[in-house]
């Protein structure tokens, strides 16, 4: 990622599509570039990977990228925007499974059933890279860095699926959610302490298995304690260390 995009940019002003890579450099939100560069692979050495990529979008707020039951043929890396994955039960109730930011991959949970087990919905204008999974698997078998990174992504996906299964308080869940979100933004060159919540309070509550009014109460309490500032959908983490302490049972070390 180019240094001028790393500092002082918040998600409401930074457009990752503006830095779309070139013959020598990866797109700044590439889901695989970090792993490849770490072991000495650059874009010229990974021309085969680049040829697998199909850019598509935009999908607008509320539009579906894939649906539960669709055949699994590809994984999707978010280039811009935010996506939620969700399931609708027999009574028509939606269950939010996760949120995905630029540089993150959706669709990995479809590998075993060979079809998508959930819906993926854009929370704002979003664009994607589409990777043919059969072709990606073949390439991964020849390039260890890609294979290892793919395994790490799958492992993380499995871990996220069970993250909130335990008996945790509302404060623990909210603190862990905000810290995790901030760290994921920071890993992609955004501010990790000042960002927009593109997901609604209702979606956050659904994901954390809390009532919407509980989410509002926890946010108000954290603001009173000086841990955060909230202005509409803009969130500022004033004391990330204390939030991490509160949510430590739900966060990786």
TATAHU-V585063 format. One record per residue. N is the residue number from 0. RES is the residue in three letters. PHI is phi in radians with two decimals (NA if undefined). PSI is psi in whole degrees, -180 to 180 (* if undefined). Layout:
BEGIN
n=N res=RES phi=PHI psi=PSI
n=N res=RES phi=PHI psi=PSI
END
This chain:
BEGIN
n=0 res=UNK phi=NA psi=141
n=1 res=UNK phi=-1.35 psi=141
n=2 res=UNK phi=-1.07 psi=-30
n=3 res=UNK phi=-1.19 psi=-14
n=4 res=UNK phi=-1.65 psi=-6
n=5 res=UNK phi=-1.51 psi=-34
n=6 res=UNK phi=-1.90 psi=139
n=7 res=UNK phi=1.26 psi=11
n=8 res=UNK phi=-1.89 psi=131
n=9 res=UNK phi=-1.86 psi=161
n=10 res=UNK phi=-1.06 psi=-21
n=11 res=UNK phi=-1.41 psi=-13
n=12 res=UNK phi=-2.02 psi=-16
n=13 res=UNK phi=-1.71 psi=128
n=14 res=UNK phi=-1.95 psi=102
n=15 res=UNK phi=-1.12 psi=-23
n=16 res=UNK phi=-1.16 psi=-22
n=17 res=UNK phi=-1.15 psi=-25
n=18 res=UNK phi=-1.92 psi=85
n=19 res=UNK phi=-1.74 psi=15
n=20 res=UNK phi=1.38 psi=172
n=21 res=UNK phi=-2.65 psi=-162
n=22 res=UNK phi=-1.14 psi=-23
n=23 res=UNK phi=-1.92 psi=-17
n=24 res=UNK phi=-2.22 psi=147
n=25 res=UNK phi=-1.32 psi=159
n=26 res=UNK phi=-1.02 psi=146
n=27 res=UNK phi=-1.17 psi=-21
n=28 res=UNK phi=-1.82 psi=18
n=29 res=UNK phi=-1.00 psi=129
n=30 res=UNK phi=-1.28 psi=-12
n=31 res=UNK phi=-2.05 psi=-11
n=32 res=UNK phi=-1.09 psi=-41
n=33 res=UNK phi=-1.04 psi=-46
n=34 res=UNK phi=-1.14 psi=-40
n=35 res=UNK phi=-1.22 psi=-45
n=36 res=UNK phi=-1.13 psi=-32
n=37 res=UNK phi=-1.11 psi=-26
n=38 res=UNK phi=-1.94 psi=17
n=39 res=UNK phi=1.65 psi=3
n=40 res=UNK phi=-1.49 psi=132
n=41 res=UNK phi=-1.96 psi=-179
n=42 res=UNK phi=-1.09 psi=-40
n=43 res=UNK phi=-1.01 psi=-36
n=44 res=UNK phi=-1.32 psi=-17
n=45 res=UNK phi=-1.98 psi=35
n=46 res=UNK phi=-1.01 psi=-34
n=47 res=UNK phi=-1.13 psi=-40
n=48 res=UNK phi=-1.12 psi=-44
n=49 res=UNK phi=-1.07 psi=-35
n=50 res=UNK phi=-1.22 psi=-18
n=51 res=UNK phi=-1.40 psi=-14
n=52 res=UNK phi=-1.49 psi=132
n=53 res=UNK phi=-2.08 psi=117
n=54 res=UNK phi=-1.43 psi=133
n=55 res=UNK phi=-2.65 psi=162
n=56 res=UNK phi=2.14 psi=-177
n=57 res=UNK phi=-1.43 psi=153
n=58 res=UNK phi=-1.76 psi=134
n=59 res=UNK phi=-1.61 psi=167
n=60 res=UNK phi=-0.89 psi=127
n=61 res=UNK phi=1.59 psi=-11
n=62 res=UNK phi=-1.41 psi=148
n=63 res=UNK phi=-1.71 psi=130
n=64 res=UNK phi=-1.45 psi=-46
n=65 res=UNK phi=-2.57 psi=161
n=66 res=UNK phi=-2.07 psi=154
n=67 res=UNK phi=-0.93 psi=125
n=68 res=UNK phi=1.73 psi=-15
n=69 res=UNK phi=-1.09 psi=144
n=70 res=UNK phi=-1.05 psi=141
n=71 res=UNK phi=-1.53 psi=116
n=72 res=UNK phi=-2.24 psi=-18
n=73 res=UNK phi=-2.69 psi=158
n=74 res=UNK phi=-1.85 psi=159
n=75 res=UNK phi=-2.20 psi=124
n=76 res=UNK phi=-1.76 psi=129
n=77 res=UNK phi=-1.28 psi=125
n=78 res=UNK phi=-1.63 psi=-38
n=79 res=UNK phi=-2.69 psi=150
n=80 res=UNK phi=1.60 psi=-174
n=81 res=UNK phi=-2.32 psi=145
n=82 res=UNK phi=-2.27 psi=145
n=83 res=UNK phi=-2.00 psi=148
n=84 res=UNK phi=-1.88 psi=144
n=85 res=UNK phi=-2.74 psi=162
n=86 res=UNK phi=-2.21 psi=146
n=87 res=UNK phi=-1.97 psi=125
n=88 res=UNK phi=-1.44 psi=-179
n=89 res=UNK phi=-1.13 psi=-23
n=90 res=UNK phi=-1.55 psi=3
n=91 res=UNK phi=1.48 psi=12
n=92 res=UNK phi=-1.56 psi=133
n=93 res=UNK phi=-1.51 psi=140
n=94 res=UNK phi=-2.15 psi=115
n=95 res=UNK phi=-1.37 psi=129
n=96 res=UNK phi=-1.76 psi=-28
n=97 res=UNK phi=3.12 psi=168
n=98 res=UNK phi=-2.20 psi=142
n=99 res=UNK phi=-2.24 psi=135
n=100 res=UNK phi=-1.88 psi=171
n=101 res=UNK phi=-0.93 psi=134
n=102 res=UNK phi=1.60 psi=-6
n=103 res=UNK phi=-1.77 psi=159
n=104 res=UNK phi=-1.94 psi=133
n=105 res=UNK phi=-2.00 psi=149
n=106 res=UNK phi=1.89 psi=-6
n=107 res=UNK phi=-1.16 psi=-26
n=108 res=UNK phi=-1.32 psi=2
n=109 res=UNK phi=-1.70 psi=-3
n=110 res=UNK phi=-1.09 psi=-48
n=111 res=UNK phi=-1.27 psi=-52
n=112 res=UNK phi=-1.25 psi=-11
n=113 res=UNK phi=1.13 psi=19
n=114 res=UNK phi=-2.63 psi=159
n=115 res=UNK phi=-1.27 psi=126
n=116 res=UNK phi=-1.59 psi=11
n=117 res=UNK phi=-2.78 psi=174
n=118 res=UNK phi=-1.66 psi=152
n=119 res=UNK phi=-2.11 psi=124
n=120 res=UNK phi=-2.22 psi=132
n=121 res=UNK phi=-1.25 psi=133
n=122 res=UNK phi=-1.61 psi=-13
n=123 res=UNK phi=-2.81 psi=178
n=124 res=UNK phi=-0.95 psi=128
n=125 res=UNK phi=-2.41 psi=147
n=126 res=UNK phi=-2.28 psi=157
n=127 res=UNK phi=-2.44 psi=159
n=128 res=UNK phi=-1.87 psi=131
n=129 res=UNK phi=-1.87 psi=125
n=130 res=UNK phi=-1.97 psi=120
n=131 res=UNK phi=-1.01 psi=121
n=132 res=UNK phi=-1.24 psi=-41
n=133 res=UNK phi=-1.02 psi=-42
n=134 res=UNK phi=-1.20 psi=-39
n=135 res=UNK phi=-1.10 psi=-42
n=136 res=UNK phi=-1.11 psi=-41
n=137 res=UNK phi=-1.11 psi=-42
n=138 res=UNK phi=-1.18 psi=-40
n=139 res=UNK phi=-1.07 psi=-32
n=140 res=UNK phi=-1.20 psi=-19
n=141 res=UNK phi=-1.78 psi=-21
n=142 res=UNK phi=-2.11 psi=102
n=143 res=UNK phi=-0.96 psi=-36
n=144 res=UNK phi=-1.08 psi=-41
n=145 res=UNK phi=-1.24 psi=-42
n=146 res=UNK phi=-1.05 psi=-47
n=147 res=UNK phi=-1.09 psi=-43
n=148 res=UNK phi=-1.16 psi=-38
n=149 res=UNK phi=-1.09 psi=-42
n=150 res=UNK phi=-1.10 psi=-39
n=151 res=UNK phi=-1.11 psi=-42
n=152 res=UNK phi=-1.10 psi=-42
n=153 res=UNK phi=-1.14 psi=-43
n=154 res=UNK phi=-1.07 psi=-43
n=155 res=UNK phi=-1.12 psi=-40
n=156 res=UNK phi=-1.06 psi=-43
n=157 res=UNK phi=-1.14 psi=-39
n=158 res=UNK phi=-1.14 psi=-41
n=159 res=UNK phi=-1.11 psi=-31
n=160 res=UNK phi=-1.15 psi=-26
n=161 res=UNK phi=-1.92 psi=5
n=162 res=UNK phi=-1.03 psi=-41
n=163 res=UNK phi=-1.77 psi=17
n=164 res=UNK phi=-1.36 psi=-19
n=165 res=UNK phi=-1.41 psi=-179
n=166 res=UNK phi=-1.62 psi=95
n=167 res=UNK phi=-2.18 psi=151
n=168 res=UNK phi=-1.30 psi=165
n=169 res=UNK phi=-1.06 psi=-41
n=170 res=UNK phi=-1.10 psi=-43
n=171 res=UNK phi=-1.10 psi=-44
n=172 res=UNK phi=-1.14 psi=-46
n=173 res=UNK phi=-1.17 psi=-43
n=174 res=UNK phi=-1.09 psi=-46
n=175 res=UNK phi=-1.12 psi=-41
n=176 res=UNK phi=-1.06 psi=-46
n=177 res=UNK phi=-1.21 psi=-41
n=178 res=UNK phi=-1.13 psi=-45
n=179 res=UNK phi=-1.06 psi=-44
n=180 res=UNK phi=-1.09 psi=-44
n=181 res=UNK phi=-1.08 psi=-42
n=182 res=UNK phi=-1.18 psi=-35
n=183 res=UNK phi=-1.21 psi=-40
n=184 res=UNK phi=-1.08 psi=-46
n=185 res=UNK phi=-1.08 psi=-36
n=186 res=UNK phi=-1.12 psi=-20
n=187 res=UNK phi=-1.82 psi=11
n=188 res=UNK phi=1.60 psi=2
n=189 res=UNK phi=-1.51 psi=174
n=190 res=UNK phi=-1.20 psi=134
n=191 res=UNK phi=-1.60 psi=-1
n=192 res=UNK phi=-2.16 psi=-7
n=193 res=UNK phi=-2.45 psi=105
n=194 res=UNK phi=-2.69 psi=168
n=195 res=UNK phi=-1.61 psi=141
n=196 res=UNK phi=-1.62 psi=97
n=197 res=UNK phi=-1.28 psi=-19
n=198 res=UNK phi=-1.51 psi=149
n=199 res=UNK phi=-1.31 psi=163
n=200 res=UNK phi=-1.03 psi=-37
n=201 res=UNK phi=-1.11 psi=-41
n=202 res=UNK phi=-1.15 psi=-40
n=203 res=UNK phi=-1.08 psi=-47
n=204 res=UNK phi=-1.06 psi=-44
n=205 res=UNK phi=-1.05 psi=-47
n=206 res=UNK phi=-1.09 psi=-42
n=207 res=UNK phi=-1.47 psi=-1
n=208 res=UNK phi=1.06 psi=46
n=209 res=UNK phi=-2.20 psi=163
n=210 res=UNK phi=-1.37 psi=146
n=211 res=UNK phi=-0.95 psi=-38
n=212 res=UNK phi=-1.18 psi=-28
n=213 res=UNK phi=-1.20 psi=-43
n=214 res=UNK phi=-1.01 psi=-45
n=215 res=UNK phi=-1.10 psi=-41
n=216 res=UNK phi=-1.15 psi=-42
n=217 res=UNK phi=-1.14 psi=-43
n=218 res=UNK phi=-1.05 psi=-43
n=219 res=UNK phi=-1.11 psi=-42
n=220 res=UNK phi=-1.16 psi=-44
n=221 res=UNK phi=-1.08 psi=-37
n=222 res=UNK phi=-1.16 psi=-43
n=223 res=UNK phi=-1.07 psi=-34
n=224 res=UNK phi=-1.41 psi=-1
n=225 res=UNK phi=1.36 psi=16
n=226 res=UNK phi=-1.47 psi=-29
n=227 res=UNK phi=-2.52 psi=165
n=228 res=UNK phi=-2.17 psi=140
n=229 res=UNK phi=-2.28 psi=127
n=230 res=UNK phi=-2.35 psi=98
n=231 res=UNK phi=1.14 psi=-120
n=232 res=UNK phi=-1.75 psi=5
n=233 res=UNK phi=-1.53 psi=125
n=234 res=UNK phi=-2.05 psi=132
n=235 res=UNK phi=-2.10 psi=123
n=236 res=UNK phi=-1.54 psi=106
n=237 res=UNK phi=-1.41 psi=-29
n=238 res=UNK phi=-2.43 psi=74
n=239 res=UNK phi=-1.03 psi=-34
n=240 res=UNK phi=-1.11 psi=-44
n=241 res=UNK phi=-1.21 psi=-38
n=242 res=UNK phi=-1.09 psi=-40
n=243 res=UNK phi=-1.10 psi=-39
n=244 res=UNK phi=-1.09 psi=-43
n=245 res=UNK phi=-1.10 psi=-42
n=246 res=UNK phi=-1.71 psi=16
n=247 res=UNK phi=-1.05 psi=-31
n=248 res=UNK phi=-1.21 psi=-15
n=249 res=UNK phi=-1.89 psi=-3
n=250 res=UNK phi=-1.93 psi=147
n=251 res=UNK phi=-1.23 psi=156
n=252 res=UNK phi=-1.21 psi=*
END
